[in-house]
Amino acid sequence: MDETFDYVVVGSGGGSLCAALVMRAAGKRVLVLE
């Protein structure tokens, strides 16, 4: 499996998830890791 992400967010706290949602809304591919 070969996937490419624009951003990797480490942690799933409120700020991290908010940042990931903003980047996703901007059309970026985001991976959130806990």
N, C-alpha and C positions, 0 to 999 in steps of 0.2 A: 504494500500500500504506500503510495507516494503522494503526499499532500503538501501543498505550500501555503503558508499563512503570511500575511503582511505583518501581523503583530502577535506576540505571545505575552499574555498577562499572567503573572505568577501571583496566586492568591485569589480568593473569591469573596473578599470582604465587600462592603458597600461601595467604597471608592473604586475598587478594581472592576466590579461588575458595571458600575456607571460608566467608567472609561471604556470598557469593552463594548457597551451598548452604543455609545457615541461613535466609536470607530466603525462599528457594524452599520450604523445608520448612514455613515459616510461612504459605505460600499466596500469597506476593507474586510479581508478575511482574518478573523480573530480566533485564537486558541486560548482558552482559560484553563490554567492548571492549578490544582490545589495541592 
